[in-house]
Amino acid sequence: MQTFYRSGIAVLLMAGITLGLSADDATEEEVYSALVPIVFYTSDTGFAGGGLYQRFYPSGINMSLAGFYTQQNQINVFYNSSFFRADNPWWIQYGGSGRYYPESFYGIGPETEIESEEIYTNVGINQDLSAYWRVREGLYLGPALRYRWTDIVDPEKDGLIDKGQALGSEGYQLLAGGLGMGSGRDPLPLGEDLTFYYEAALYYASTVEGDPASALLLESDIRLFWELVSLAPVLDDHWIALQQYSQVASDDLPFAELPAIGGASRLRGYAADRFRDTSALLLQGDYRFPIYKRFKGAVFAAFGNVGSQWNDYRESEIKFAAGGGLRFQMGPTPDTSFRLDVAFSDEDFGVYFTFGEAF
């Protein structure tokens, strides 16, 4: 689903109000929390406002809630929580969203043109739950469940969705269940300055309402973080971050559930969900460095593609984007940073002013 992170000029004004302890004052036995009012503007939404609440507990429970309402009567609410701690064998994640949101569809395949954009409104609810058990150090394994209820309204006249030529264009409910695995919420140390994170899941997904569709869906997310201080002391808190993300479906799914790339986190510089197909592959890297106190900077690049089969990756033009940005880290980890990124691609550019790192 496309969020407000779209190509075009975006301004996000954020005033942080710390309800608990700041990152500098908090200890392992104390709670960190923050409430952040949000105001932003994009050419798609007009002016919008909302808020973000995030809370970290010493018990290992983290939770956040965010929502916004726009000038175009768009509503989006996100929530997630997780439980993880080193002395407990469980890693549990639960999250979801509810939305009323106009977004764009460009067709299916790696060669779709940006001029083929058609607007529709996505109304729905997402729910995701995983409960992993530690099998050994660095390996958690367990069930993963997913539920999607989506209603497609107000499709652009004479577009693929309006004509019913996109699977799921009348709306659908989808259930998915399978087996997931991962390294745990915190990256695994591979060396003194090297950490590693991975999570993967294999789902069987099937619609229970709407156009009949079913497929096996394999998702993987692999990340590597290298602090460059081992090369020279002056490079303390300089990081190379790498990510490989892929989704592969064995058959067609509703168009809004197909693997996609583009947007604020995956292939910045392209419009959100710019390319969709039954498989998607993305490789991206950041160089992150300190500027002054809590202010940090980053430069990044990414390339990826989608296709109906692996040959499509070779036969169609690889999508490439790059850019740079600033961060202001409020809390104890990079995920508590406000992020401003500007990225460029061969067909567009994007400005992303949001909360949390891209990966």
C-alpha positions as CSV (number, residue, x, y, z in Angstrom):
1,M,0.0,0.0,0.0
2,Q,1.3,3.4,-0.9
3,T,1.6,5.8,2.0
4,F,2.2,9.6,2.0
5,Y,5.8,9.0,1.1
6,R,5.5,9.9,-2.6
7,S,7.7,11.6,-5.1
8,G,7.4,15.3,-5.0
9,I,8.2,17.9,-2.3
10,A,7.2,16.9,1.2
11,V,7.5,19.0,4.3
12,L,7.2,17.2,7.7
13,L,7.3,19.4,10.8
14,M,7.8,17.4,14.0
15,A,8.0,18.6,17.6
16,G,9.1,15.8,20.0
17,I,7.7,15.8,23.5
18,T,9.6,13.3,25.7
19,L,7.2,11.7,28.2
20,G,9.8,9.4,29.7
21,L,13.6,9.7,29.8
22,S,15.7,10.9,27.0
23,A,18.1,8.6,25.3
24,D,21.0,10.2,27.2
25,D,19.4,9.7,30.6
26,A,17.7,6.3,30.2
27,T,19.2,3.2,31.6
28,E,18.4,-0.5,31.0
29,E,16.0,-0.5,34.0
30,E,14.0,2.5,32.9
31,V,11.3,3.2,30.3
32,Y,11.8,5.4,27.3
33,S,8.7,6.9,25.6
34,A,8.0,9.8,23.3
35,L,5.0,11.5,21.8
36,V,5.5,13.3,18.5
37,P,2.9,15.5,16.9
38,I,3.3,15.4,13.1
39,V,2.4,17.9,10.4
40,F,3.4,17.3,6.7
41,Y,2.6,18.4,3.2
42,T,2.8,16.5,-0.1
43,S,1.3,17.2,-3.5
44,D,-0.8,14.1,-3.1
45,T,-2.3,14.8,0.3
46,G,-2.2,18.5,0.8
47,F,-1.6,19.4,4.5
48,A,-1.9,16.6,7.0
49,G,-1.5,16.1,10.7
50,G,-1.3,13.3,13.2
51,G,1.0,11.9,15.8
52,L,3.4,9.1,16.8
53,Y,3.7,7.5,20.2
54,Q,6.5,5.1,20.9
55,R,7.4,3.3,24.1
56,F,10.2,0.9,25.1
57,Y,10.0,-1.2,28.3
58,P,12.8,-2.8,30.2
59,S,10.8,-6.1,30.1
60,G,11.6,-6.4,26.4
61,I,8.3,-5.1,25.1
62,N,8.3,-2.3,22.5
63,M,5.2,-0.7,21.1
64,S,4.3,2.2,18.8
65,L,1.1,3.8,17.4
66,A,1.0,6.4,14.6
67,G,-1.8,7.9,12.6
68,F,-2.5,10.9,10.3
69,Y,-5.4,12.6,8.6
70,T,-5.0,14.7,5.4
71,Q,-6.6,17.5,3.6
72,Q,-7.9,15.0,1.1
73,N,-9.7,13.0,3.8
74,Q,-7.1,10.3,3.8
75,I,-6.7,8.3,7.0
76,N,-4.0,5.9,8.0
77,V,-3.3,4.3,11.4
78,F,-0.4,2.0,12.2
79,Y,0.4,0.0,15.3
80,N,2.9,-2.6,16.2
81,S,4.4,-4.3,19.3
82,S,7.1,-6.9,19.9
83,F,8.5,-8.9,22.7
84,F,12.2,-9.9,22.7
85,R,14.9,-10.3,25.3
86,A,18.1,-12.3,25.4
87,D,17.2,-14.3,28.5
88,N,13.8,-15.4,27.1
89,P,13.3,-17.9,24.2
90,W,10.3,-16.1,22.7
91,W,10.4,-13.5,19.9
92,I,6.8,-12.3,19.3
93,Q,5.7,-9.6,16.8
94,Y,2.3,-8.2,16.2
95,G,1.3,-5.3,14.1
96,G,-1.4,-3.9,11.8
97,S,-2.9,-0.9,10.1
98,G,-6.2,0.5,9.1
99,R,-6.6,2.9,6.2
100,Y,-8.7,4.9,3.8
101,Y,-6.2,6.0,1.3
102,P,-6.1,7.0,-2.4
103,E,-3.0,5.5,-4.1
104,S,-1.5,4.8,-7.5
105,F,-1.3,1.7,-9.7
106,Y,1.0,1.6,-12.7
107,G,0.2,-1.9,-14.0
108,I,2.1,-5.2,-13.5
109,G,5.6,-5.9,-14.8
110,P,9.1,-4.3,-14.9
111,E,8.4,-2.2,-18.0
112,T,5.3,-0.3,-17.0
113,E,5.3,3.4,-17.8
114,I,4.8,6.1,-15.2
115,E,2.3,7.8,-17.5
116,S,0.0,4.7,-17.0
117,E,-0.6,5.7,-13.4
118,E,-4.2,5.3,-12.3
119,I,-5.6,6.4,-9.0
120,Y,-7.9,4.3,-6.7
121,T,-8.8,4.3,-3.1
122,N,-7.6,1.5,-0.8
123,V,-9.8,0.9,2.2
124,G,-8.8,-1.9,4.5
125,I,-7.2,-3.6,7.5
126,N,-4.0,-5.5,7.8
127,Q,-3.0,-7.8,10.6
128,D,0.3,-9.6,11.1
129,L,1.4,-12.0,13.9
130,S,4.5,-14.1,14.3
131,A,5.6,-16.2,17.3
132,Y,9.1,-17.5,17.1
133,W,10.9,-19.8,19.5
134,R,14.7,-19.8,19.9
135,V,16.0,-23.1,18.6
136,R,19.6,-22.1,19.0
137,E,21.6,-18.9,19.3
138,G,20.7,-16.7,16.3
139,L,17.9,-19.0,15.1
140,Y,14.3,-18.4,16.0
141,L,11.6,-20.5,14.3
142,G,7.8,-20.5,14.5
143,P,4.4,-19.8,12.9
144,A,3.6,-16.6,11.0
145,L,0.1,-15.5,10.2
146,R,-1.3,-12.7,8.0
147,Y,-4.8,-11.3,7.3
148,R,-5.8,-8.7,4.7
149,W,-9.2,-7.2,4.2
150,T,-9.2,-4.7,1.3
151,D,-12.0,-2.8,-0.5
152,I,-11.1,-1.1,-3.8
153,V,-13.3,2.0,-4.3
154,D,-13.4,5.0,-6.7
155,P,-11.0,3.5,-9.4
156,E,-10.0,5.8,-12.1
157,K,-12.5,5.5,-15.0
158,D,-11.5,3.2,-17.8
159,G,-8.3,2.1,-16.0
160,L,-7.3,-1.5,-15.5
161,I,-8.9,-1.6,-12.1
162,D,-12.1,0.0,-13.3
163,K,-12.4,-2.6,-16.1
164,G,-11.7,-5.5,-13.7
165,Q,-8.5,-6.4,-15.5
166,A,-6.4,-6.4,-12.3
167,L,-6.9,-9.4,-10.0
168,G,-8.6,-8.3,-6.8
169,S,-10.1,-5.1,-8.3
170,E,-13.4,-5.8,-6.7
171,G,-11.9,-6.1,-3.2
172,Y,-10.9,-9.3,-1.3
173,Q,-10.1,-10.9,2.0
174,L,-6.8,-12.9,2.1
175,L,-5.5,-15.3,4.7
176,A,-1.9,-16.4,4.8
177,G,-0.1,-18.8,7.2
178,G,3.3,-20.4,7.2
179,L,6.6,-20.8,8.9
180,G,9.0,-18.0,9.7
181,M,12.5,-17.8,11.0
182,G,14.9,-15.0,12.0
183,S,17.9,-14.0,14.1
184,G,16.0,-12.1,16.8
185,R,15.0,-8.5,17.1
186,D,18.6,-7.4,17.8
187,P,21.3,-7.9,15.2
188,L,23.7,-10.8,15.8
189,P,27.4,-10.0,16.4
190,L,29.6,-11.5,13.8
191,G,32.7,-9.8,15.0
192,E,33.8,-6.8,17.1
193,D,32.4,-4.3,14.6
194,L,30.1,-6.4,12.4
195,T,26.4,-7.3,13.1
196,F,23.9,-9.3,11.1
197,Y,20.1,-9.5,10.9
198,Y,17.8,-11.8,8.9
199,E,14.2,-12.8,8.8
200,A,12.4,-15.0,6.3
201,A,9.0,-16.6,6.0
202,L,7.2,-19.0,3.6
203,Y,3.5,-18.5,3.5
204,Y,0.6,-20.2,1.8
205,A,-1.8,-17.3,0.9
206,S,-5.3,-17.6,-0.4
207,T,-8.3,-15.3,-0.9
208,V,-11.4,-16.3,1.1
209,E,-13.5,-13.5,-0.6
210,G,-13.2,-11.8,-3.9
211,D,-11.3,-13.1,-7.0
212,P,-10.0,-16.7,-6.4
213,A,-6.2,-16.6,-6.0
214,S,-3.7,-18.6,-4.1
215,A,0.1,-18.9,-4.0
216,L,3.1,-19.7,-2.0
217,L,4.9,-16.5,-1.0
218,L,8.5,-16.5,0.1
219,E,9.9,-13.3,1.8
220,S,13.4,-12.7,3.0
221,D,15.2,-9.7,4.6
222,I,18.9,-9.9,5.2
223,R,20.9,-6.9,6.7
224,L,24.6,-6.4,7.5
225,F,25.9,-3.5,9.6
226,W,29.7,-2.7,9.7
227,E,31.1,0.0,11.9
228,L,34.2,1.4,10.3
229,V,36.1,2.2,13.5
230,S,38.2,-1.0,12.9
231,L,39.7,0.8,9.9
232,A,40.6,3.9,11.8
233,P,39.7,5.4,15.2
234,V,38.4,8.6,13.5
235,L,35.7,6.5,11.9
236,D,33.9,5.8,15.2
237,D,30.1,5.7,14.6
238,H,30.6,5.5,10.8
239,W,28.6,2.6,9.4
240,I,28.0,0.7,6.2
241,A,24.5,-0.8,6.2
242,L,23.5,-3.3,3.5
243,Q,20.2,-4.9,2.8
244,Q,18.9,-7.6,0.5
245,Y,15.1,-7.9,0.3
246,S,13.1,-10.3,-1.9
247,Q,9.6,-11.5,-2.3
248,V,8.7,-14.4,-4.7
249,A,5.1,-15.7,-5.3
250,S,4.4,-19.0,-7.0
251,D,1.3,-17.6,-8.8
252,D,-0.8,-14.5,-9.1
253,L,-2.2,-12.7,-6.1
254,P,-4.5,-9.7,-5.8
255,F,-2.6,-6.8,-7.4
256,A,-2.3,-4.9,-4.1
257,E,-0.6,-8.0,-2.5
258,L,2.0,-8.5,-5.3
259,P,5.7,-8.0,-4.5
260,A,6.6,-4.4,-5.1
261,I,9.5,-1.9,-4.9
262,G,9.6,1.8,-4.7
263,G,9.0,4.3,-1.9
264,A,10.4,5.6,1.4
265,S,12.1,2.3,2.5
266,R,12.7,0.2,-0.7
267,L,14.2,1.9,-3.7
268,R,13.9,5.5,-2.5
269,G,13.6,7.9,-5.6
270,Y,10.8,5.9,-7.2
271,A,7.2,6.4,-6.4
272,A,5.8,4.1,-3.7
273,D,5.0,0.6,-5.1
274,R,6.1,1.8,-8.5
275,F,6.8,-1.7,-9.9
276,R,4.8,-4.8,-9.1
277,D,4.9,-8.4,-10.2
278,T,5.0,-12.0,-8.8
279,S,8.6,-11.5,-7.7
280,A,10.8,-8.6,-6.5
281,L,14.4,-8.2,-5.6
282,L,16.1,-5.2,-4.0
283,L,19.7,-4.5,-2.9
284,Q,20.5,-1.3,-1.2
285,G,23.3,0.2,0.9
286,D,23.7,3.2,3.2
287,Y,26.9,5.0,4.5
288,R,25.8,6.5,7.8
289,F,28.0,9.0,9.7
290,P,27.9,11.4,12.6
291,I,27.6,15.2,12.1
292,Y,27.1,16.8,15.5
293,K,25.8,15.3,18.6
294,R,22.4,13.7,17.7
295,F,22.6,14.9,14.1
296,K,23.8,12.3,11.6
297,G,24.0,12.0,7.8
298,A,23.7,9.3,5.2
299,V,24.4,8.7,1.5
300,F,22.8,5.7,-0.1
301,A,22.2,3.8,-3.4
302,A,19.8,1.0,-4.4
303,F,19.0,-1.2,-7.3
304,G,16.3,-3.8,-7.9
305,N,13.6,-5.1,-10.3
306,V,10.4,-7.1,-10.5
307,G,9.4,-9.9,-12.8
308,S,7.1,-12.8,-13.4
309,Q,10.2,-15.1,-13.5
310,W,13.9,-14.8,-12.7
311,N,14.8,-14.1,-16.4
312,D,12.9,-10.8,-16.2
313,Y,15.6,-9.5,-13.9
314,R,18.2,-9.9,-16.7
315,E,16.1,-9.0,-19.7
316,S,14.6,-5.7,-18.4
317,E,16.4,-2.6,-17.3
318,I,17.5,-2.7,-13.7
319,K,16.0,0.1,-11.6
320,F,18.6,2.3,-9.8
321,A,18.3,5.2,-7.4
322,A,20.6,7.1,-5.1
323,G,20.6,10.1,-2.7
324,G,21.5,11.4,0.7
325,G,19.9,12.6,3.9
326,L,20.0,13.8,7.5
327,R,18.9,12.2,10.7
328,F,18.1,13.4,14.2
329,Q,18.3,10.6,16.7
330,M,15.9,11.1,19.6
331,G,16.2,7.7,21.4
332,P,18.7,5.0,22.1
333,T,18.8,3.4,18.6
334,P,18.8,4.6,14.9
335,D,15.2,3.5,14.7
336,T,14.2,6.4,16.9
337,S,15.6,8.9,14.4
338,F,13.7,11.5,12.3
339,R,14.9,11.0,8.8
340,L,15.1,13.4,5.9
341,D,16.1,11.7,2.6
342,V,16.3,13.1,-0.9
343,A,16.7,10.5,-3.6
344,F,16.8,10.5,-7.4
345,S,16.0,7.9,-10.1
346,D,15.9,8.0,-13.9
347,E,12.2,9.0,-13.9
348,D,11.5,10.9,-10.7
349,F,12.8,12.1,-7.4
350,G,11.5,11.7,-3.9
351,V,11.7,13.6,-0.6
352,Y,11.0,11.6,2.5
353,F,10.7,13.1,5.9
354,T,9.7,10.5,8.4
355,F,10.5,8.5,11.5
356,G,13.0,5.6,11.6
357,E,15.7,4.4,9.3
358,A,14.9,2.9,5.9
359,F,16.2,-0.4,7.2
